[in-house]
Amino acid sequence: MEIPLEVKFKDGPNPPWIEDLVRRRVDKLEQFCDHIIRCRVAIERPNGHPDTGNPYRVMIDLTVPPGHEVVVDRQPREGGPKRQLRTVLIDAFEAAERQLKELVERQRGEVKTHDEPVAFVVRKFDDQGYGFLKTPDGREVYFHQNAVLDHDFERLEVGTQVRFEEAMGEAGPQATSVRIIDKPGHAPTAGEAVEPPAGW
């Protein structure tokens, strides 16, 4: 099955080799996950990018039913040798491959899983599309808006209780398959402290 593919190159032309490379990498992903239903790749070279290091930002967003998202975001960074776009793309797809393999293993039951943990939203950045959950053991876990099931990101607010799955992202643990299970009666006002449920 050919996966629907969307490639966007911001602030510049979209050379044919980019889509060719992306298609080859997506075909490789499909070899061990045959139910990817969409792949979106966004490439941009932000204004004011550093003269050294990686000047490109590459984002990959894979949709895998039921309701799973694999998101990789490679940001420009200073330091180190300057990397070509081809190298950045390959690196981003390798990261997506690692996350996708973990997801497939969980779906196949090859990795021992427990009941989805319960957490609540402690910070949310609507304009940037992400936030943080707090778990019963006091950890904060990052989540992206694409990981929220049923397109419920806008319904989330500080204090919303959710269930989620957890995967290791590029910057550490991140929540996947975030599902609302209890919506608070009111949104905390600015500066209002948010406390976990009793016993947490």
PyMOL commands that set and color helices and strands:
alter all, ss='L'
color gray80, all
select helices_A, chain A and resi 16-30+85-108+145-147+149-151+153-155
alter helices_A, ss='H'
color red, helices_A
select strands_A, chain A and resi 5-10+38-44+57-64+68-74+118-125+130-134+140-144+161-169+172-182
alter strands_A, ss='S'
color yellow, strands_A
deselect
rebuild
show_as cartoon
